[in-house]
């Protein structure tokens, strides 16, 4: 009877270790997938921000040029 109890305890421990190992493998795989998707999403968003910044910079340069020309004309015609 004592030997049966020891065998059941050992089997229970092995089962718990197997379940824990399986759960941790699933978690690591899912975490890797989610991090991969997150990295792609972040890269996409950064690309969009860079494009928007470049567009804004060009627009600002146009306005600055127009203001400089206007200021120079005002000084020259004064």
N, CA, C and O atoms as a Tripos MOL2 file, in Angstrom:
@<TRIPOS>MOLECULE
protein
  312   311    78     0     0
PROTEIN
NO_CHARGES

@<TRIPOS>ATOM
      1 N           0.8190   -1.1860    0.0000 N.3       1 UNK1
      2 CA          0.0000    0.0000    0.0000 C.3       1 UNK1
      3 C           0.8670    1.2550    0.0000 C.2       1 UNK1
      4 O           0.5730    2.2230   -0.7020 O.2       1 UNK1
      5 N           1.9200    1.2310    0.7810 N.am      2 UNK2
      6 CA          2.8240    2.3790    0.8530 C.3       2 UNK2
      7 C           3.5480    2.5780   -0.4700 C.2       2 UNK2
      8 O           3.7880    3.7090   -0.8930 O.2       2 UNK2
      9 N           3.8970    1.4630   -1.1240 N.am      3 UNK3
     10 CA          4.5760    1.5490   -2.4140 C.3       3 UNK3
     11 C           3.6400    2.1350   -3.4780 C.2       3 UNK3
     12 O           4.0900    2.8910   -4.3380 O.2       3 UNK3
     13 N           2.3690    1.8030   -3.4330 N.am      4 UNK4
     14 CA          1.3830    2.3300   -4.3700 C.3       4 UNK4
     15 C           1.2320    3.8440   -4.1920 C.2       4 UNK4
     16 O           1.1400    4.5940   -5.1630 O.2       4 UNK4
     17 N           1.2090    4.2660   -2.9390 N.am      5 UNK5
     18 CA          1.0880    5.6900   -2.6500 C.3       5 UNK5
     19 C           2.3050    6.4540   -3.1870 C.2       5 UNK5
     20 O           2.1450    7.5270   -3.7700 O.2       5 UNK5
     21 N           3.4880    5.9300   -3.0040 N.am      6 UNK6
     22 CA          4.7070    6.5500   -3.5160 C.3       6 UNK6
     23 C           4.6950    6.6290   -5.0340 C.2       6 UNK6
     24 O           5.1040    7.6300   -5.6220 O.2       6 UNK6
     25 N           4.2160    5.5470   -5.6650 N.am      7 UNK7
     26 CA          4.1410    5.5260   -7.1210 C.3       7 UNK7
     27 C           3.1360    6.5620   -7.6270 C.2       7 UNK7
     28 O           3.3910    7.2400   -8.6230 O.2       7 UNK7
     29 N           2.0070    6.6840   -6.9510 N.am      8 UNK8
     30 CA          1.0140    7.6840   -7.3410 C.3       8 UNK8
     31 C           1.5440    9.1020   -7.1400 C.2       8 UNK8
     32 O           1.2960    9.9830   -7.9630 O.2       8 UNK8
     33 N           2.2650    9.3180   -6.0580 N.am      9 UNK9
     34 CA          2.8630   10.6340   -5.8210 C.3       9 UNK9
     35 C           3.8650   10.9770   -6.9180 C.2       9 UNK9
     36 O           3.8810   12.0980   -7.4280 O.2       9 UNK9
     37 N           4.6970   10.0070   -7.2760 N.am     10 UNK10
     38 CA          5.6750   10.2340   -8.3480 C.3      10 UNK10
     39 C           4.9830   10.5260   -9.6750 C.2      10 UNK10
     40 O           5.3870   11.4270  -10.4100 O.2      10 UNK10
     41 N           3.9480    9.7670   -9.9710 N.am     11 UNK11
     42 CA          3.2010    9.9680  -11.2120 C.3      11 UNK11
     43 C           2.5390   11.3400  -11.2170 C.2      11 UNK11
     44 O           2.5330   12.0270  -12.2390 O.2      11 UNK11
     45 N           1.9850   11.7350  -10.0820 N.am     12 UNK12
     46 CA          1.3560   13.0540   -9.9570 C.3      12 UNK12
     47 C           2.3610   14.1740  -10.1650 C.2      12 UNK12
     48 O           2.0740   15.1580  -10.8470 O.2      12 UNK12
     49 N           3.5400   14.0210   -9.5770 N.am     13 UNK13
     50 CA          4.5890   15.0200   -9.7360 C.3      13 UNK13
     51 C           5.0280   15.1270  -11.1940 C.2      13 UNK13
     52 O           5.1920   16.2290  -11.7170 O.2      13 UNK13
     53 N           5.2150   13.9940  -11.8410 N.am     14 UNK14
     54 CA          5.6090   13.9940  -13.2500 C.3      14 UNK14
     55 C           4.5330   14.6500  -14.1100 C.2      14 UNK14
     56 O           4.8410   15.4170  -15.0220 O.2      14 UNK14
     57 N           3.2750   14.3460  -13.8170 N.am     15 UNK15
     58 CA          2.1750   14.9280  -14.5640 C.3      15 UNK15
     59 C           2.1490   16.4420  -14.3950 C.2      15 UNK15
     60 O           1.9550   17.1760  -15.3640 O.2      15 UNK15
     61 N           2.3430   16.9100  -13.1580 N.am     16 UNK16
     62 CA          2.3680   18.3460  -12.9040 C.3      16 UNK16
     63 C           3.5070   19.0110  -13.6570 C.2      16 UNK16
     64 O           3.3270   20.0870  -14.2270 O.2      16 UNK16
     65 N           4.6700   18.3890  -13.6670 N.am     17 UNK17
     66 CA          5.8100   18.9390  -14.3910 C.3      17 UNK17
     67 C           5.5360   18.9920  -15.8890 C.2      17 UNK17
     68 O           5.8870   19.9660  -16.5540 O.2      17 UNK17
     69 N           4.9060   17.9390  -16.4230 N.am     18 UNK18
     70 CA          4.5630   17.9210  -17.8460 C.3      18 UNK18
     71 C           3.5710   19.0260  -18.1910 C.2      18 UNK18
     72 O           3.7270   19.7230  -19.1930 O.2      18 UNK18
     73 N           2.5540   19.1760  -17.3540 N.am     19 UNK19
     74 CA          1.5550   20.2160  -17.5880 C.3      19 UNK19
     75 C           2.2000   21.5930  -17.5200 C.2      19 UNK19
     76 O           1.9270   22.4490  -18.3620 O.2      19 UNK19
     77 N           3.0450   21.8110  -16.5350 N.am     20 UNK20
     78 CA          3.7290   23.0960  -16.3920 C.3      20 UNK20
     79 C           4.6350   23.3610  -17.5930 C.2      20 UNK20
     80 O           4.6760   24.4780  -18.1090 O.2      20 UNK20
     81 N           5.3440   22.3590  -18.0260 N.am     21 UNK21
     82 CA          6.2370   22.4980  -19.1830 C.3      21 UNK21
     83 C           5.4340   22.8320  -20.4420 C.2      21 UNK21
     84 O           5.8190   23.7110  -21.2130 O.2      21 UNK21
     85 N           4.3220   22.1300  -20.6460 N.am     22 UNK22
     86 CA          3.4680   22.3810  -21.8090 C.3      22 UNK22
     87 C           2.8940   23.7920  -21.7620 C.2      22 UNK22
     88 O           2.8690   24.4930  -22.7730 O.2      22 UNK22
     89 N           2.4390   24.2020  -20.5950 N.am     23 UNK23
     90 CA          1.8640   25.5400  -20.4480 C.3      23 UNK23
     91 C           2.9170   26.6160  -20.6920 C.2      23 UNK23
     92 O           2.6340   27.6240  -21.3390 O.2      23 UNK23
     93 N           4.1190   26.4120  -20.1830 N.am     24 UNK24
     94 CA          5.1660   27.4160  -20.3880 C.3      24 UNK24
     95 C           5.5970   27.4700  -21.8530 C.2      24 UNK24
     96 O           5.9100   28.5470  -22.3620 O.2      24 UNK24
     97 N           5.6180   26.3240  -22.5380 N.am     25 UNK25
     98 CA          5.9360   26.3230  -23.9730 C.3      25 UNK25
     99 C           4.8820   27.0890  -24.7700 C.2      25 UNK25
    100 O           5.2170   27.8750  -25.6570 O.2      25 UNK25
    101 N           3.6170   26.8580  -24.4540 N.am     26 UNK26
    102 CA          2.5410   27.5730  -25.1370 C.3      26 UNK26
    103 C           2.6350   29.0740  -24.8860 C.2      26 UNK26
    104 O           2.4660   29.8850  -25.7970 O.2      26 UNK26
    105 N           2.9070   29.4230  -23.6380 N.am     27 UNK27
    106 CA          3.0160   30.8400  -23.2850 C.3      27 UNK27
    107 C           4.1650   31.4920  -24.0390 C.2      27 UNK27
    108 O           4.0030   32.5820  -24.5870 O.2      27 UNK27
    109 N           5.3230   30.8420  -24.0760 N.am     28 UNK28
    110 CA          6.4750   31.4050  -24.7780 C.3      28 UNK28
    111 C           6.1880   31.5580  -26.2660 C.2      28 UNK28
    112 O           6.5560   32.5680  -26.8680 O.2      28 UNK28
    113 N           5.5340   30.5650  -26.8640 N.am     29 UNK29
    114 CA          5.2070   30.6420  -28.2820 C.3      29 UNK29
    115 C           4.2380   31.7910  -28.5480 C.2      29 UNK29
    116 O           4.4160   32.5570  -29.4960 O.2      29 UNK29
    117 N           3.2220   31.9020  -27.7120 N.am     30 UNK30
    118 CA          2.2430   32.9780  -27.8750 C.3      30 UNK30
    119 C           2.8800   34.3430  -27.6580 C.2      30 UNK30
    120 O           2.5790   35.3000  -28.3720 O.2      30 UNK30
    121 N           3.7630   34.4260  -26.6660 N.am     31 UNK31
    122 CA          4.4600   35.6840  -26.4040 C.3      31 UNK31
    123 C           5.3300   36.0830  -27.5900 C.2      31 UNK31
    124 O           5.3650   37.2520  -27.9730 O.2      31 UNK31
    125 N           6.0250   35.1200  -28.1660 N.am     32 UNK32
    126 CA          6.8570   35.4000  -29.3400 C.3      32 UNK32
    127 C           6.0080   35.8970  -30.5070 C.2      32 UNK32
    128 O           6.3840   36.8490  -31.1910 O.2      32 UNK32
    129 N           4.8690   35.2560  -30.7330 N.am     33 UNK33
    130 CA          3.9860   35.6810  -31.8160 C.3      33 UNK33
    131 C           3.4760   37.1010  -31.5890 C.2      33 UNK33
    132 O           3.4770   37.9250  -32.5030 O.2      33 UNK33
    133 N           3.0440   37.3740  -30.3670 N.am     34 UNK34
    134 CA          2.5060   38.7000  -30.0590 C.3      34 UNK34
    135 C           3.5870   39.7700  -30.1770 C.2      34 UNK34
    136 O           3.3320   40.8570  -30.6950 O.2      34 UNK34
    137 N           4.7850   39.4680  -29.7020 N.am     35 UNK35
    138 CA          5.8700   40.4420  -29.8140 C.3      35 UNK35
    139 C           6.2340   40.6930  -31.2720 C.2      35 UNK35
    140 O           6.5400   41.8220  -31.6540 O.2      35 UNK35
    141 N           6.2000   39.6510  -32.0770 N.am     36 UNK36
    142 CA          6.4680   39.8240  -33.5020 C.3      36 UNK36
    143 C           5.4430   40.7310  -34.1570 C.2      36 UNK36
    144 O           5.7970   41.6290  -34.9210 O.2      36 UNK36
    145 N           4.1710   40.4970  -33.8570 N.am     37 UNK37
    146 CA          3.1100   41.3500  -34.3910 C.3      37 UNK37
    147 C           3.2470   42.7800  -33.8870 C.2      37 UNK37
    148 O           3.0300   43.7280  -34.6420 O.2      37 UNK37
    149 N           3.6020   42.9390  -32.6330 N.am     38 UNK38
    150 CA          3.7770   44.2710  -32.0540 C.3      38 UNK38
    151 C           4.9190   45.0150  -32.7390 C.2      38 UNK38
    152 O           4.8010   46.2030  -33.0360 O.2      38 UNK38
    153 N           6.0140   44.3220  -32.9850 N.am     39 UNK39
    154 CA          7.1570   44.9550  -33.6590 C.3      39 UNK39
    155 C           6.7780   45.4270  -35.0560 C.2      39 UNK39
    156 O           7.1680   46.5180  -35.4730 O.2      39 UNK39
    157 N           6.0250   44.6140  -35.7740 N.am     40 UNK40
    158 CA          5.5890   45.0020  -37.1200 C.3      40 UNK40
    159 C           4.6870   46.2330  -37.0360 C.2      40 UNK40
    160 O           4.8220   47.1670  -37.8270 O.2      40 UNK40
    161 N           3.7720   46.2250  -36.0760 N.am     41 UNK41
    162 CA          2.8590   47.3550  -35.9120 C.3      41 UNK41
    163 C           3.6140   48.6320  -35.5520 C.2      41 UNK41
    164 O           3.3170   49.7000  -36.0890 O.2      41 UNK41
    165 N           4.5740   48.5310  -34.6580 N.am     42 UNK42
    166 CA          5.3560   49.7050  -34.2590 C.3      42 UNK42
    167 C           6.1670   50.2310  -35.4420 C.2      42 UNK42
    168 O           6.2380   51.4410  -35.6550 O.2      42 UNK42
    169 N           6.7720   49.3370  -36.2020 N.am     43 UNK43
    170 CA          7.5480   49.7560  -37.3660 C.3      43 UNK43
    171 C           6.6610   50.4670  -38.3840 C.2      43 UNK43
    172 O           7.0660   51.4680  -38.9750 O.2      43 UNK43
    173 N           5.4570   49.9510  -38.5840 N.am     44 UNK44
    174 CA          4.5170   50.5740  -39.5210 C.3      44 UNK44
    175 C           4.1290   51.9710  -39.0460 C.2      44 UNK44
    176 O           4.0990   52.9190  -39.8310 O.2      44 UNK44
    177 N           3.8350   52.0870  -37.7660 N.am     45 UNK45
    178 CA          3.4460   53.3940  -37.2230 C.3      45 UNK45
    179 C           4.6010   54.3970  -37.2850 C.2      45 UNK45
    180 O           4.3880   55.5680  -37.5970 O.2      45 UNK45
    181 N           5.8070   53.9450  -36.9930 N.am     46 UNK46
    182 CA          6.9630   54.8400  -37.0880 C.3      46 UNK46
    183 C           7.1760   55.3100  -38.5220 C.2      46 UNK46
    184 O           7.5290   56.4670  -38.7500 O.2      46 UNK46
    185 N           6.9650   54.4270  -39.4790 N.am     47 UNK47
    186 CA          7.0900   54.8100  -40.8860 C.3      47 UNK47
    187 C           6.0630   55.8760  -41.2360 C.2      47 UNK47
    188 O           6.3740   56.8330  -41.9450 O.2      47 UNK47
    189 N           4.8440   55.7150  -40.7410 N.am     48 UNK48
    190 CA          3.8040   56.7070  -41.0020 C.3      48 UNK48
    191 C           4.1540   58.0490  -40.3660 C.2      48 UNK48
    192 O           3.9250   59.1010  -40.9620 O.2      48 UNK48
    193 N           4.7000   58.0120  -39.1760 N.am     49 UNK49
    194 CA          5.0960   59.2540  -38.4950 C.3      49 UNK49
    195 C           6.2310   59.9350  -39.2580 C.2      49 UNK49
    196 O           6.2380   61.1570  -39.4010 O.2      49 UNK49
    197 N           7.1800   59.1540  -39.7440 N.am     50 UNK50
    198 CA          8.2890   59.7380  -40.5160 C.3      50 UNK50
    199 C           7.7800   60.4130  -41.7850 C.2      50 UNK50
    200 O           8.2310   61.5030  -42.1370 O.2      50 UNK50
    201 N           6.8430   59.7670  -42.4660 N.am     51 UNK51
    202 CA          6.2770   60.3500  -43.6840 C.3      51 UNK51
    203 C           5.5600   61.6520  -43.3580 C.2      51 UNK51
    204 O           5.7060   62.6500  -44.0630 O.2      51 UNK51
    205 N           4.7850   61.6280  -42.2820 N.am     52 UNK52
    206 CA          4.0560   62.8350  -41.8830 C.3      52 UNK52
    207 C           5.0120   63.9640  -41.5090 C.2      52 UNK52
    208 O           4.7700   65.1230  -41.8470 O.2      52 UNK52
    209 N           6.0890   63.6330  -40.8170 N.am     53 UNK53
    210 CA          7.0710   64.6570  -40.4490 C.3      53 UNK53
    211 C           7.7410   65.2460  -41.6870 C.2      53 UNK53
    212 O           7.9610   66.4560  -41.7570 O.2      53 UNK53
    213 N           8.0630   64.4040  -42.6590 N.am     54 UNK54
    214 CA          8.6850   64.8920  -43.8880 C.3      54 UNK54
    215 C           7.7380   65.8220  -44.6350 C.2      54 UNK54
    216 O           8.1520   66.8630  -45.1440 O.2      54 UNK54
    217 N           6.4730   65.4440  -44.6980 N.am     55 UNK55
    218 CA          5.4720   66.2760  -45.3710 C.3      55 UNK55
    219 C           5.3320   67.6170  -44.6600 C.2      55 UNK55
    220 O           5.2660   68.6630  -45.3050 O.2      55 UNK55
    221 N           5.2870   67.5840  -43.3510 N.am     56 UNK56
    222 CA          5.1600   68.8110  -42.5680 C.3      56 UNK56
    223 C           6.3880   69.6980  -42.7580 C.2      56 UNK56
    224 O           6.2730   70.9200  -42.8530 O.2      56 UNK56
    225 N           7.5490   69.0790  -42.8120 N.am     57 UNK57
    226 CA          8.7850   69.8490  -42.9970 C.3      57 UNK57
    227 C           8.7880   70.5670  -44.3370 C.2      57 UNK57
    228 O           9.1670   71.7360  -44.4120 O.2      57 UNK57
    229 N           8.3750   69.8910  -45.3830 N.am     58 UNK58
    230 CA          8.3170   70.5110  -46.7010 C.3      58 UNK58
    231 C           7.3350   71.6730  -46.6980 C.2      58 UNK58
    232 O           7.6170   72.7340  -47.2550 O.2      58 UNK58
    233 N           6.1950   71.4710  -46.0770 N.am     59 UNK59
    234 CA          5.1940   72.5320  -46.0010 C.3      59 UNK59
    235 C           5.7370   73.7350  -45.2290 C.2      59 UNK59
    236 O           5.5200   74.8790  -45.6290 O.2      59 UNK59
    237 N           6.4270   73.4860  -44.1450 N.am     60 UNK60
    238 CA          7.0040   74.5850  -43.3560 C.3      60 UNK60
    239 C           8.0530   75.3410  -44.1550 C.2      60 UNK60
    240 O           8.1180   76.5680  -44.0890 O.2      60 UNK60
    241 N           8.8700   74.6240  -44.9040 N.am     61 UNK61
    242 CA          9.8920   75.2850  -45.7160 C.3      61 UNK61
    243 C           9.2550   76.1830  -46.7770 C.2      61 UNK61
    244 O           9.7610   77.2710  -47.0510 O.2      61 UNK61
    245 N           8.1620   75.7410  -47.3680 N.am     62 UNK62
    246 CA          7.4640   76.5690  -48.3590 C.3      62 UNK62
    247 C           6.9650   77.8660  -47.7290 C.2      62 UNK62
    248 O           7.1390   78.9480  -48.2910 O.2      62 UNK62
    249 N           6.3410   77.7450  -46.5530 N.am     63 UNK63
    250 CA          5.8260   78.9300  -45.8730 C.3      63 UNK63
    251 C           6.9590   79.8630  -45.4460 C.2      63 UNK63
    252 O           6.8410   81.0840  -45.5490 O.2      63 UNK63
    253 N           8.0480   79.2820  -44.9710 N.am     64 UNK64
    254 CA          9.1820   80.1170  -44.5580 C.3      64 UNK64
    255 C           9.7500   80.8710  -45.7640 C.2      64 UNK64
    256 O          10.0630   82.0570  -45.6660 O.2      64 UNK64
    257 N           9.8800   80.1890  -46.8880 N.am     65 UNK65
    258 CA         10.3800   80.8420  -48.0910 C.3      65 UNK65
    259 C           9.4650   81.9880  -48.5010 C.2      65 UNK65
    260 O           9.9350   83.0720  -48.8460 O.2      65 UNK65
    261 N           8.1440   81.7450  -48.4620 N.am     66 UNK66
    262 CA          7.1810   82.7950  -48.8270 C.3      66 UNK66
    263 C           7.3020   83.9840  -47.8750 C.2      66 UNK66
    264 O           7.2400   85.1330  -48.3140 O.2      66 UNK66
    265 N           7.4710   83.7250  -46.5910 N.am     67 UNK67
    266 CA          7.6070   84.8240  -45.6290 C.3      67 UNK67
    267 C           8.9150   85.5800  -45.8200 C.2      67 UNK67
    268 O           8.9430   86.8040  -45.6900 O.2      67 UNK67
    269 N          10.0000   84.8690  -46.1260 N.am     68 UNK68
    270 CA         11.2830   85.5330  -46.3650 C.3      68 UNK68
    271 C          11.2060   86.4420  -47.5910 C.2      68 UNK68
    272 O          11.6770   87.5800  -47.5700 O.2      68 UNK68
    273 N          10.6110   85.9230  -48.6430 N.am     69 UNK69
    274 CA         10.4740   86.7240  -49.8610 C.3      69 UNK69
    275 C           9.6400   87.9630  -49.5720 C.2      69 UNK69
    276 O           9.9900   89.0620  -50.0030 O.2      69 UNK69
    277 N           8.5440   87.7960  -48.8490 N.am     70 UNK70
    278 CA          7.6830   88.9240  -48.5000 C.3      70 UNK70
    279 C           8.4330   89.9500  -47.6360 C.2      70 UNK70
    280 O           8.3110   91.1570  -47.8450 O.2      70 UNK70
    281 N           9.2020   89.4560  -46.6710 N.am     71 UNK71
    282 CA          9.9560   90.3520  -45.7960 C.3      71 UNK71
    283 C          11.0310   91.0920  -46.5870 C.2      71 UNK71
    284 O          11.2350   92.2880  -46.3790 O.2      71 UNK71
    285 N          11.7020   90.4130  -47.4700 N.am     72 UNK72
    286 CA         12.7520   91.0610  -48.2740 C.3      72 UNK72
    287 C          12.1360   92.1050  -49.1990 C.2      72 UNK72
    288 O          12.6770   93.2010  -49.3420 O.2      72 UNK72
    289 N          11.0080   91.7740  -49.8260 N.am     73 UNK73
    290 CA         10.3250   92.7530  -50.6700 C.3      73 UNK73
    291 C           9.8760   93.9530  -49.8690 C.2      73 UNK73
    292 O           9.9740   95.0790  -50.3560 O.2      73 UNK73
    293 N           9.3890   93.7540  -48.6620 N.am     74 UNK74
    294 CA          8.9400   94.8700  -47.8350 C.3      74 UNK74
    295 C          10.1190   95.7720  -47.4770 C.2      74 UNK74
    296 O           9.9810   96.9940  -47.4320 O.2      74 UNK74
    297 N          11.2840   95.1610  -47.2200 N.am     75 UNK75
    298 CA         12.4640   95.9610  -46.8640 C.3      75 UNK75
    299 C          12.9640   96.7200  -48.0890 C.2      75 UNK75
    300 O          13.3000   97.9000  -47.9880 O.2      75 UNK75
    301 N          13.0170   96.0650  -49.2350 N.am     76 UNK76
    302 CA         13.5320   96.6730  -50.4540 C.3      76 UNK76
    303 C          12.6050   97.7920  -50.9360 C.2      76 UNK76
    304 O          13.0840   98.8440  -51.3600 O.2      76 UNK76
    305 N          11.3120   97.5870  -50.8800 N.am     77 UNK77
    306 CA         10.3550   98.5820  -51.3730 C.3      77 UNK77
    307 C          10.1100   99.7180  -50.3870 C.2      77 UNK77
    308 O           9.4230  100.6790  -50.7330 O.2      77 UNK77
    309 N          10.6300   99.6440  -49.2130 N.am     78 UNK78
    310 CA         10.3950  100.6600  -48.1910 C.3      78 UNK78
    311 C          11.1520  101.9070  -48.4500 C.2      78 UNK78
    312 O          11.0580  102.8590  -47.6740 O.2      78 UNK78
@<TRIPOS>BOND
     1     1     2 1
     2     2     3 1
     3     3     4 2
     4     3     5 am
     5     5     6 1
     6     6     7 1
     7     7     8 2
     8     7     9 am
     9     9    10 1
    10    10    11 1
    11    11    12 2
    12    11    13 am
    13    13    14 1
    14    14    15 1
    15    15    16 2
    16    15    17 am
    17    17    18 1
    18    18    19 1
    19    19    20 2
    20    19    21 am
    21    21    22 1
    22    22    23 1
    23    23    24 2
    24    23    25 am
    25    25    26 1
    26    26    27 1
    27    27    28 2
    28    27    29 am
    29    29    30 1
    30    30    31 1
    31    31    32 2
    32    31    33 am
    33    33    34 1
    34    34    35 1
    35    35    36 2
    36    35    37 am
    37    37    38 1
    38    38    39 1
    39    39    40 2
    40    39    41 am
    41    41    42 1
    42    42    43 1
    43    43    44 2
    44    43    45 am
    45    45    46 1
    46    46    47 1
    47    47    48 2
    48    47    49 am
    49    49    50 1
    50    50    51 1
    51    51    52 2
    52    51    53 am
    53    53    54 1
    54    54    55 1
    55    55    56 2
    56    55    57 am
    57    57    58 1
    58    58    59 1
    59    59    60 2
    60    59    61 am
    61    61    62 1
    62    62    63 1
    63    63    64 2
    64    63    65 am
    65    65    66 1
    66    66    67 1
    67    67    68 2
    68    67    69 am
    69    69    70 1
    70    70    71 1
    71    71    72 2
    72    71    73 am
    73    73    74 1
    74    74    75 1
    75    75    76 2
    76    75    77 am
    77    77    78 1
    78    78    79 1
    79    79    80 2
    80    79    81 am
    81    81    82 1
    82    82    83 1
    83    83    84 2
    84    83    85 am
    85    85    86 1
    86    86    87 1
    87    87    88 2
    88    87    89 am
    89    89    90 1
    90    90    91 1
    91    91    92 2
    92    91    93 am
    93    93    94 1
    94    94    95 1
    95    95    96 2
    96    95    97 am
    97    97    98 1
    98    98    99 1
    99    99   100 2
   100    99   101 am
   101   101   102 1
   102   102   103 1
   103   103   104 2
   104   103   105 am
   105   105   106 1
   106   106   107 1
   107   107   108 2
   108   107   109 am
   109   109   110 1
   110   110   111 1
   111   111   112 2
   112   111   113 am
   113   113   114 1
   114   114   115 1
   115   115   116 2
   116   115   117 am
   117   117   118 1
   118   118   119 1
   119   119   120 2
   120   119   121 am
   121   121   122 1
   122   122   123 1
   123   123   124 2
   124   123   125 am
   125   125   126 1
   126   126   127 1
   127   127   128 2
   128   127   129 am
   129   129   130 1
   130   130   131 1
   131   131   132 2
   132   131   133 am
   133   133   134 1
   134   134   135 1
   135   135   136 2
   136   135   137 am
   137   137   138 1
   138   138   139 1
   139   139   140 2
   140   139   141 am
   141   141   142 1
   142   142   143 1
   143   143   144 2
   144   143   145 am
   145   145   146 1
   146   146   147 1
   147   147   148 2
   148   147   149 am
   149   149   150 1
   150   150   151 1
   151   151   152 2
   152   151   153 am
   153   153   154 1
   154   154   155 1
   155   155   156 2
   156   155   157 am
   157   157   158 1
   158   158   159 1
   159   159   160 2
   160   159   161 am
   161   161   162 1
   162   162   163 1
   163   163   164 2
   164   163   165 am
   165   165   166 1
   166   166   167 1
   167   167   168 2
   168   167   169 am
   169   169   170 1
   170   170   171 1
   171   171   172 2
   172   171   173 am
   173   173   174 1
   174   174   175 1
   175   175   176 2
   176   175   177 am
   177   177   178 1
   178   178   179 1
   179   179   180 2
   180   179   181 am
   181   181   182 1
   182   182   183 1
   183   183   184 2
   184   183   185 am
   185   185   186 1
   186   186   187 1
   187   187   188 2
   188   187   189 am
   189   189   190 1
   190   190   191 1
   191   191   192 2
   192   191   193 am
   193   193   194 1
   194   194   195 1
   195   195   196 2
   196   195   197 am
   197   197   198 1
   198   198   199 1
   199   199   200 2
   200   199   201 am
   201   201   202 1
   202   202   203 1
   203   203   204 2
   204   203   205 am
   205   205   206 1
   206   206   207 1
   207   207   208 2
   208   207   209 am
   209   209   210 1
   210   210   211 1
   211   211   212 2
   212   211   213 am
   213   213   214 1
   214   214   215 1
   215   215   216 2
   216   215   217 am
   217   217   218 1
   218   218   219 1
   219   219   220 2
   220   219   221 am
   221   221   222 1
   222   222   223 1
   223   223   224 2
   224   223   225 am
   225   225   226 1
   226   226   227 1
   227   227   228 2
   228   227   229 am
   229   229   230 1
   230   230   231 1
   231   231   232 2
   232   231   233 am
   233   233   234 1
   234   234   235 1
   235   235   236 2
   236   235   237 am
   237   237   238 1
   238   238   239 1
   239   239   240 2
   240   239   241 am
   241   241   242 1
   242   242   243 1
   243   243   244 2
   244   243   245 am
   245   245   246 1
   246   246   247 1
   247   247   248 2
   248   247   249 am
   249   249   250 1
   250   250   251 1
   251   251   252 2
   252   251   253 am
   253   253   254 1
   254   254   255 1
   255   255   256 2
   256   255   257 am
   257   257   258 1
   258   258   259 1
   259   259   260 2
   260   259   261 am
   261   261   262 1
   262   262   263 1
   263   263   264 2
   264   263   265 am
   265   265   266 1
   266   266   267 1
   267   267   268 2
   268   267   269 am
   269   269   270 1
   270   270   271 1
   271   271   272 2
   272   271   273 am
   273   273   274 1
   274   274   275 1
   275   275   276 2
   276   275   277 am
   277   277   278 1
   278   278   279 1
   279   279   280 2
   280   279   281 am
   281   281   282 1
   282   282   283 1
   283   283   284 2
   284   283   285 am
   285   285   286 1
   286   286   287 1
   287   287   288 2
   288   287   289 am
   289   289   290 1
   290   290   291 1
   291   291   292 2
   292   291   293 am
   293   293   294 1
   294   294   295 1
   295   295   296 2
   296   295   297 am
   297   297   298 1
   298   298   299 1
   299   299   300 2
   300   299   301 am
   301   301   302 1
   302   302   303 1
   303   303   304 2
   304   303   305 am
   305   305   306 1
   306   306   307 1
   307   307   308 2
   308   307   309 am
   309   309   310 1
   310   310   311 1
   311   311   312 2
@<TRIPOS>SUBSTRUCTURE
     1 UNK1         2 RESIDUE 1 A UNK
     2 UNK2         6 RESIDUE 1 A UNK
     3 UNK3        10 RESIDUE 1 A UNK
     4 UNK4        14 RESIDUE 1 A UNK
     5 UNK5        18 RESIDUE 1 A UNK
     6 UNK6        22 RESIDUE 1 A UNK
     7 UNK7        26 RESIDUE 1 A UNK
     8 UNK8        30 RESIDUE 1 A UNK
     9 UNK9        34 RESIDUE 1 A UNK
    10 UNK10       38 RESIDUE 1 A UNK
    11 UNK11       42 RESIDUE 1 A UNK
    12 UNK12       46 RESIDUE 1 A UNK
    13 UNK13       50 RESIDUE 1 A UNK
    14 UNK14       54 RESIDUE 1 A UNK
    15 UNK15       58 RESIDUE 1 A UNK
    16 UNK16       62 RESIDUE 1 A UNK
    17 UNK17       66 RESIDUE 1 A UNK
    18 UNK18       70 RESIDUE 1 A UNK
    19 UNK19       74 RESIDUE 1 A UNK
    20 UNK20       78 RESIDUE 1 A UNK
    21 UNK21       82 RESIDUE 1 A UNK
    22 UNK22       86 RESIDUE 1 A UNK
    23 UNK23       90 RESIDUE 1 A UNK
    24 UNK24       94 RESIDUE 1 A UNK
    25 UNK25       98 RESIDUE 1 A UNK
    26 UNK26      102 RESIDUE 1 A UNK
    27 UNK27      106 RESIDUE 1 A UNK
    28 UNK28      110 RESIDUE 1 A UNK
    29 UNK29      114 RESIDUE 1 A UNK
    30 UNK30      118 RESIDUE 1 A UNK
    31 UNK31      122 RESIDUE 1 A UNK
    32 UNK32      126 RESIDUE 1 A UNK
    33 UNK33      130 RESIDUE 1 A UNK
    34 UNK34      134 RESIDUE 1 A UNK
    35 UNK35      138 RESIDUE 1 A UNK
    36 UNK36      142 RESIDUE 1 A UNK
    37 UNK37      146 RESIDUE 1 A UNK
    38 UNK38      150 RESIDUE 1 A UNK
    39 UNK39      154 RESIDUE 1 A UNK
    40 UNK40      158 RESIDUE 1 A UNK
    41 UNK41      162 RESIDUE 1 A UNK
    42 UNK42      166 RESIDUE 1 A UNK
    43 UNK43      170 RESIDUE 1 A UNK
    44 UNK44      174 RESIDUE 1 A UNK
    45 UNK45      178 RESIDUE 1 A UNK
    46 UNK46      182 RESIDUE 1 A UNK
    47 UNK47      186 RESIDUE 1 A UNK
    48 UNK48      190 RESIDUE 1 A UNK
    49 UNK49      194 RESIDUE 1 A UNK
    50 UNK50      198 RESIDUE 1 A UNK
    51 UNK51      202 RESIDUE 1 A UNK
    52 UNK52      206 RESIDUE 1 A UNK
    53 UNK53      210 RESIDUE 1 A UNK
    54 UNK54      214 RESIDUE 1 A UNK
    55 UNK55      218 RESIDUE 1 A UNK
    56 UNK56      222 RESIDUE 1 A UNK
    57 UNK57      226 RESIDUE 1 A UNK
    58 UNK58      230 RESIDUE 1 A UNK
    59 UNK59      234 RESIDUE 1 A UNK
    60 UNK60      238 RESIDUE 1 A UNK
    61 UNK61      242 RESIDUE 1 A UNK
    62 UNK62      246 RESIDUE 1 A UNK
    63 UNK63      250 RESIDUE 1 A UNK
    64 UNK64      254 RESIDUE 1 A UNK
    65 UNK65      258 RESIDUE 1 A UNK
    66 UNK66      262 RESIDUE 1 A UNK
    67 UNK67      266 RESIDUE 1 A UNK
    68 UNK68      270 RESIDUE 1 A UNK
    69 UNK69      274 RESIDUE 1 A UNK
    70 UNK70      278 RESIDUE 1 A UNK
    71 UNK71      282 RESIDUE 1 A UNK
    72 UNK72      286 RESIDUE 1 A UNK
    73 UNK73      290 RESIDUE 1 A UNK
    74 UNK74      294 RESIDUE 1 A UNK
    75 UNK75      298 RESIDUE 1 A UNK
    76 UNK76      302 RESIDUE 1 A UNK
    77 UNK77      306 RESIDUE 1 A UNK
    78 UNK78      310 RESIDUE 1 A UNK
